[in-house]
Amino acid sequence: MKYQGNFKFLKVEQMKRKNSEDLAEADRTFFVFHLLDEDNNPVRFFVFNKDLMSKIANAGLVSLQDVIVEFTISCGTNGWNVNLVDIA
């Protein structure tokens, strides 16, 4: 299922993957995107998509800025999966 919600931006962190020495230079990092939902609960998304990482980095977001987030929720054999699709 695809959802869209209004969140408040907190911060974004660039993290190094555990197996980064085995990967190409462009695939060695990912983003952790920290947000607050409408009830001020902390939410974070792990972003591995390079196009989405570039969009987040170039958005010029500031703390507590409103961000519209599109994400998907699916149930698999390992439990629930939540994936960030896009930001506006």
ABEGO torsion letter per residue (X at the ends): XBBBBBBBBABBBBBBBAAAAABBAAAABBBBBBBBBAAGBBBBBBBABAAAAAAAAAAGBBBGBBBBBBBBBBBBAAEBBBBBABBX
